[in-house]
């Protein structure tokens, strides 16, 4: 077995290990939440969780991206409010950032 084959198997093993870890974490979440009573307060928290995860993911990217990224996010928000179309919003935001970077901003 050559070095490239070993690297391929190593990458495959890492992917499979992470897939197994992801499934274990998801199963544990389902198993734990099956035992927790869902109160109105907990339901509000669970309803807010996806937005919180998106904000926590996007904010560091925007801060590091500077002006073009900030303008791109502003355009995404404006298009979402105006058209309520996620695909169109992301397309216009990414297009704006790409054009600004191509122009040297």
Helices and strands as residue ranges (DSSP letters): H 3-33, H 40-83, H 86-102
